[in-house]
Amino acid sequence: MSGIYTILIFFTSFTFSLLLIPIMIYLAKKKQLYDLPDRGHATASEPSKNSVLYTKSRRIHTQPIPRLGGVAIVSGFFISISIWKLPSNMALIYCCSFVMFAIGLIDDIKTLTAKVRLFIQILSALTVVLFSNLQIQNITFSNDIIFSIPYILGVILSTFIIIGSINSINMIDGLDGLAGGVVLIGISLLSYLHFLSTHNLNLIIVFSIPVIGAILGFLKYNTHPSSIFMGDSGSNWLGFMVGIFLILILNNEVVSDQNSRWILENSSKINYFPILSVLLCLSIPIFDTAHVIILRLIERKNPLKADTRHFHHSLIKMGFTHSQSVIIVYFLMIFFGILGILPIAYPQYNLNWTPILGVLLSIFCIVFSFKLTDGFITHLSSYKFLLVSESSVGPKITLILRYWEHLNRYTVYMILLATPFLAGIVPKTISLVAACMAMIMICTIFIKKSDSFFESFLIAIASTVLLIANNSNVIWIEILGEKYNLQNAYNNLFIWLLFSTLLFFIFTFKRKYLIIAPTDFLLAILPLILLLLPAEYQAEYKLNIIALRSLVLFAALRTLSKRHNRFFYKIHFICIIALTWIALTTLVGLRLVY
């Protein structure tokens, strides 16, 4: 399975999801399928009639929002896997997931009772577990602590995981971009965990990649302020897929290529996936749902009834804005997920304590946030006298910050324009990718306003290609007979940019110029996909270093982008020049001869 194949699967699901969202918005408005503020959901009846049914809402929005986004997500996924190959023995998994989508869609149009929804969830989960042999077989805590699970208990546990995942994603779908972003981060972390242990990409290609592409296409329209919600159709389907993926990872399942057929099977290689590491990849939805259900059971209330005691609601009550609350959840998901992955990523060190620390910290954050009083952050901000205060917000920036900003900006320019000096003659594959990216960026330069989601997405990919090219060859410079490796200076440049960007972010956090959207955190995850490529590519292009460089560079880009309207416009042109140079050196034989 080639990298090009993976890219095609991703872009197919991403493109169809992105293109279908406007159609879903139009249909939802035409059929009056809105998620109404304050009073809850309306049925397909006209809002003016008395037949409209309302239920208590746990979401925070002030205008009616269309709720058919799940149709675009699921369509993008199924179109992608229908065009490309599909494991023959995973058909039942996809069919049962479609059943969950259909039930959610019916619930979006005409509200179903909790008992009906739960019955269908149990039926679908049991069907896929029994007939696809997805019962949990082992529970692993470490290399030395592994418990074998009897068949019946394994079936019950697998069914519980799927139902729990469906309801966890449904419950956390309360803010713009929250559920989609949480699933995207969770599946990315789980995929990384699976690859680190099995070094097998096939399951990720047929399962994770099309899901990630479909979610990214949806998040273009779901980032605050949202144009559309995924609805129960989207949250049910995503929750089902997350539950299945958890079971596949816990059971050490891989997809193998047998006689030109893709088959899902248990890996013959002995690997272990510590249960705490797996749970931490979905820390916030799992522990938040568990906390809320425990509170409801203690109060003898229906555990599936919606309320406003979730973690994201606590963040809003504390005084964080809508976008800040989503960003905090994203950040904590990534942070706790990394704590869970560390023992697998670095087995040579004794890091089995980090998942335990992650679980304790995640539980503490959720429980502690629930105990805090309303407006806690608003009151606390009055003591942050070291940071730039709200009273100084305005078009004028202090002299130090202005020069500091210029220094960071020109450091970014220097990194991207280093290509002619550091790239040398790059491999033909990189040149072809650079040529394609250059043509795309030339065609789109006047289409979209700068610093948009699409522009950020293009620049993230283009800058990653440039960094790979700049790391393809070792370049030396000789001064007075002494040789100096330019790559060392290049590395030092990134170290400087990392700390400078972090401090600049802290000192300008409260200014109106620094606006970080939730999608920025999602785009920052894209370089980590480099680590999912085969080991030979990682070794050849040093992708572990490139991933870290990409994260630093993209963080710097987003931190600076809101201060100058034409900043991304300049970066766009710089990327075109550098990408063109890479393509010409290999494909045309461009040389500088002294």
N, C-alpha and C positions, 0 to 999 in steps of 0.2 A: 504494500500500500504506500504509494508515494506521497511526498509532501504536496505536490500539485493536486492530487486527489483530495487530500484533506482540505485544501484551500477552496476547491470547487464545491465541496459539500457545505462548507461554512458560508460561502458567499451565496449559494443557492437559497439556503434557509433565510439568511439575512435579507437578501434582496426581495424575496416574496413576502416576507413579514413586513418589511418596510413599505412595499407598494400596496399591500392590502389594507393597511391601517386607515388611510383616507377613505377607502371604500366602506370600511366598517363604521367609521364616524358618520358618513352620509346615511347609511342604512339605519343606524341606531337613532339618528335624529328624525329620520322619516317615520320610523315605527315607534317613536317616543320611548325608546329603551334607555332610560336614564338612571343613573345612581343619584338620587336626590339628597340634598344636604339636610342635616338635622333630623328629618323625619324618616329617613331610610330609603327603601327601594320602592319604585312604582312598578306595577305590572304593565302588561302591554296595553292596558286600557288608556284612554286619553286622560291627561292629568286633570282636566276640568270635571270629570265625572266622579260620582260618589263611589264608584266601584273600585277606585284606586286603593290598594292596600299599602299601609305603611308599617314599617317595623323600626325598632330603635336602631339608630345608626352608630357605628363605632368609627366611622371615617370622618376626616376633617376637611371639608370643602364647602364653599359658600354658593356654588353654582351647580346646576344639574350637569352631570358629565356622562357621555355615552359609555356603555360598559360591554362592548363586544370585542375588546382587544384580544381576548383569548382565542377568538376565531382566527385572527391573523397569525398568532404565535403557533397554534397547532397546525394550521395550513402550511406555514413556512417549513415546519419540521417534516410533515408527511410528504410534501412535494419534493423536498430535498432527498429523503431516503427512497422515494419512489423512482426518481430519476437515476440515482446511483444505486449501488448494490445494497442488499439487505440480507442479514443472516436468516436463513430459512427457519431456524428453530426459535427465533425471537418474534415471530408473527403474532403469537398469542399475547405477548407482552404489549405490543403496539395496539392490538385490537381492544384489550381491556382498558388501556389508557384512553382509547377513543370513546369507550363507554362512559368513563368518568367525565370526559369532556362534554359528551352529549347530555348527561344528567346535569352538569353545571350550566350548560346553555339553556336547558329547560327551566332551571331554577332562576336564571337571569330574566327569562321572559315571564314565567309564572311561578311564584314562590312555592317551593316544596317544603313539607314539614321536615323537622330534624330527624324524625324516626325513619322516614322514607330515604333520606339521603344516607343515613348511617347504614340502613339495610343494604342498599346498593353498593356502598363502599365495602362492606364486609363480603358481599357476594363476589364482587369483582376481585378483591384481594385474595380470597380463598381460591377462586378459579385459577388465577395466574400462579399462585404458590403451588397448588396441587399438581396442575398439568404441565408446569414448566420446571418442576423440581427446584423451587427456589426456597425451600425451607432452610433456616439457619442450621448449620452443622457444627460450628465451633464458636466459642466466645473466647477471645484472646485479650489478656491484659498485658502480657510481656512474653519474651521468649520462653520463659520458664513456667508461666501460669496460663494454661490453655485448658478450657473445659469443653468436653464433647457434649452435644445437646441431643437428647432422644428425638426421634422423628416427630412424634406428636407435639412435643414442646417446641420443636423447631418450626413446625407449621404455624402454631399459635403465635410465636414470637415474630415470624415474618409477616403474618397478617396484621399484627399489632403495629409493626414498623410502618407498613404501607398506610394504614388508616391514620396513624399518628402523624405521618408526613403530610397527608392530604389536609388534615385539620390544622396543622401548624402553619402551613403556607396560607391557608384561607384566613386564619386568625391574624396573621401579621400583615395582611394586605389592607393597611389602614392609612397609609400616606403615599403620595405620588412617588412612584419609582421604587418603593420599598420592597414589595414582594418580588418583583422582577429582578432587582439588584441583588437581593439576598440569595435567590436561587442561582443567579449567575455566579456570584462569588462562591457559594457552597459547592456547586458542581465543578467549578474551576479548581478549587482546593482538593476536592475528592479525586478529581482526575489526576492532579499532580501527585497525590498520595498513592494512587493506584499505579502510576507509571514508575515512581521511585522504587516500588516493591517488585513489580513484575517486568518492567522495561518492555511492556507490550502496549502498543498504541491502538490496536484494532478496536477494542471496546470503546475507547475514547472517540474514535472516528465515527462509529456508527451510532453512538449514544450521546456523548457530551457535545461534540462539535455542532451538530445541527440544532441542539437545544440552545446553546450559547448564541449562535447566529440569529435564531428566531427571537430570542429575548432582546438582543441588542437592537434589532430592527424595531421592536415594540417600544423600547425605552426612549427612542428618539422622540416619541409623542407622549410618553408617560412621565417624563421628568417635570418637576414642579415649575410652572403651573401646568398641570396635565390636561391634554386634549381628549384623552380616552382612558378608561380603566380596563383591566383584563377581565373583570367579572369573575363569577364562580366558575365559568367554563375554563378560564385560564388558570386560576388558582388550583382547582381540582386536578387538572391535567398535570400541571407542574409538580404538585404535591405527590401525585401518583408516581411520576417519573423519578422524583428524588428518592422516594421510598424504595423503588426497584433498584436504583443505582446503589443505595446503601447496602441492600442485600447482596447484590452482585459483588461488591467490594469485600464485604465480610466473608463471603463464600469463596473468595479468591478466583472469581470467574474471569475468563479471557475469551476473546474471539480469535479463532485460528482459521487459516486458509487451507482447506482440504479439497483437493481436486477442483480448484476454481470456485469453491463454495465457502461461504463464511459460516462458521459454526460456533455457537456459544457453548463453552465447555469449562469444566473446572481445570485450573492450571495444574500441570504435573509438577511444576516447580514449587518447592516448599517456601511459602511466604507467610508472613503474619501481618495482620492489620489490627493493632490494638484498638479495642472498642472505644476507649477515651479519645484517641486520635481521630477516629471516624466521627464521633459525636461533635468534636470541637470544630469540624469543618462546617457544621450547621448549628453552632453554639446558640446564637440568639433565638432563632425560632424554636429550637428544642427546649431550652431551659425556660424561655419566656412562657411557652405553652404549658409546660409542666407546673410552673409557678402559679399561673392563672387557674388551672384546673384544680390544683390543691386548695387554693383559696376558696373556690366555688364549692368544692366538696365539704370543706370545713363549715361553710355557711349553709350547707344543705341546699344548694342551688343547682340548677341544671348545668353540668360542666361544659356543655356545648353552646350555651346561650351567650351571645355577644355582649361585651361590656367595654368600659374604657379603662381597664386596669392593666393593659399591656405596656411593655417597656417603652414603645414609641409614644404612647399617650403620656407616660410619666415624663419623658423628655420635653414634650410640649408644655406640660403643666409646670415644669421647672423653669421655663422661660426661654428655651431654645426655639428658634424659628423652625418652620416646616423643613426647609432644606438642610439646616444644621442638624436636625434630629435624624434625618436620613443619612447624612454623612457620618454621624457618630455611630450609627448602627453598622454602616459599611466598614468603617475603620475597626470597630471591635470585632466584627466577623473575620476580617483579615488577620488581626492581631492574635485572636484566640486560635484561629486556624493554623497560623504559623507555629504557635506553641505546641499544637498537636502533631504537626508534621516533623518537627525537629528530630525526634528519635529515629524516624525513618530516613530522613535526609542525611543525618550524621550518626550512623550506627557505631562508628569507632569511638564515640564519646558516650558516657553514661548519662543520657538525657531523659530517662524514663520518668523523671520527676516533672518535666515541663507540662505534659498533658494534665497531670493532677493539679498543678498550679493553674493551668488554664481553666479547668472546670471550676475550681474554687473562686477564681476571679470573676468568671462569667456569672456564677450564681450570686456572688456578692454584688456585682453591678446591678443586676436585675432586682434583687430584693431591696438593696439600699435605695435605688431610685424610687421605688414604690413608697418608701418611708419618708422621703423628703417632702417639704412643704411646697405649696404652689408658689411660683415666682422665685424659687431659691437662687437660680442663676442671675436673675435680674437684680436681686439684692446684693449678691456676691460681687457683681461687676463693679459696684461703686468702690470696692477696695482695690481694684486693679489699676492703681495709679501709675504703675510702671509702664503700662501699655498706652498706646495712643488713644485718647479719649474720644468719645463721640462728639464733643464740642469742637474738636479740631478738624472734623471732617469737612472737606472742601476741595476746590480745584488746586490749591497751592499745597505743595509738599515741602517739608523742611529741607534745608540745603543738604544735610547729611544723607537723608533718605533718597533725595534726588540723585546724588552722585553714586550712592550705593546701588540704586536701581540701574543706572547707566552701566555700571561695572558688570552687573549680572547679565544685562542685555547683551553687551559686547562679548562676554564670555560665551554665551550661547551662539552668537554669530561665528565666533572663532572656532568653536567645536564643529559646527556644520560645514564651514568653509575650509576645514583642514583636509577635506577629501583629496584635492589635487596633490597635496604634499605627502599624505600618509597612505593613500589607497594603493598606489602603484598599479600593477597589472592584476586585476582581481579575477577570480574564476568566472567562467562564462555564464554560469547559472545566476550569479549575483548581478552580472551586467544585464542579462535579460530581464530580471526582476526590476532593476533600476530603470531600464528603458521603458518598461510598461508603466511604472509609477510616474515617470517624468511625463509621459503622454497623458495619463489620467489627470495629473495636476495642471498641465497646460490647458486641457479641455475644461477643467472646472474652475479656473482661476477667476472668471467673471460671473460664475453662476450663483454662488452663495455668499452671503455676507460673512466677513471675517469673524473668527472665533466661534463659529457655529459648531454644532455637534459633528456634522459631516466634515467640516474643515479640520477639526481636532483629530478626527479619526484618520484622515489622510496624512496629516503631519506626523501623527504617532507612527504610522507604518513607514512613511518616507524616512523619518529620522532614524528608525531602527535599521533600515536598509543601509543608510549611510554609515552608521556605527559598525555594522558588520563588514562593510567594505574597508573602512579605516583600520580594522583589526586583522585584515587578511594577510598583511605582510609586515615584517619587522624592518623599520626604517631607521638608519643611523645618520647622524650628522657629525662631521669631523671639524673640530676647531683647534688650531695650533697643534695638530697631530693627535689630539685626543678624540676618541669616539664617544658619542652620547646617544643613547637610545631614545628616540622621540616618543615611543609609546609610553615610557615612564613619565615624561612630561605631560602626555595626554591623560594618563591616569590621575596625576596630581591635579590637573585642571578639573576633573570630575569631583575629586575630593573637596576642592575649594568650593565648587558650585553647590555641592550638597549642603555644606555647613552654612554657606552664605545665604542660600535659599531658605533654609530652616529659620535662621535668625531674622531674615527679611520678612518671612511669613508671620513670625511672632510679633514683630514690632508694627506690622501693618494689618493685623487681623481684624481690627475694629473699623477699618476705613472702608468707605463705600466702593473704593476702587478694587478691592480684593473680594471677588465674588466667585466662589468655587461651587460648581454645580455637582449634583450626585453623579452625573455621567462622567465627570473627570476621574472619579475613583474607579469607575468601570474601565475606562480607557487606560488607566494606569496599570490594570491587570494584564492588558494585552501583551506587553513584553514577556510576561511570565510564560506565555504559550510557547515561547522559544525553547523553554526547558522541556517541553513535551516532545520535541523532535528526537529522532533516533540518536543513539549514543555517538555514532560515527560523525554526524553533523555537528553535534555538540563539541566533540573533540576538535574537529577540523576548524570550526569558526569561533571556538571559545565562547559559546553561547551563554554560559553562566555569567561571564563578565559582561557580555553585551546586554543581558537582561537587566542587570543592576545599573549599567550606564543609561539604558533607556528610561528606567524609572526616574533616575535623577534628572535627566534632561527634560522629560515630560512634566515633572513637578515644577521645574524652573520655568518652562514655557507657560504653564497655566497660571503661575503666580504673577507673571509679568503681563499676561495678555490683556487684562482689564484696564491697565493704566494708559495704553495707547491704542487707539482705534485701528491703526495701520500696522501694529506689531505682527500679527499673524499674516498680514498681507506681505510683509517683508520676508518673514520666514518661508512663506510659500514660494517666493521667487528664489530665495537662497537654496531651498531644496531642489527646485527645478534645475538650477545651474549645476549643483553638485551631482545630482542624479544623472544629468546629461553627460557630465565629464566622465563618470564611471562607465556609462554605456559606450562612449566613444573610444575610450582607451582599449577596451577589449574587442568590441564589435567592428570598429573602423580602423583601429591601429593608431590612434592619436598618440603622439609622443612629443615631449619637450627635449630637444637635442641641444647639448651645449658644446 
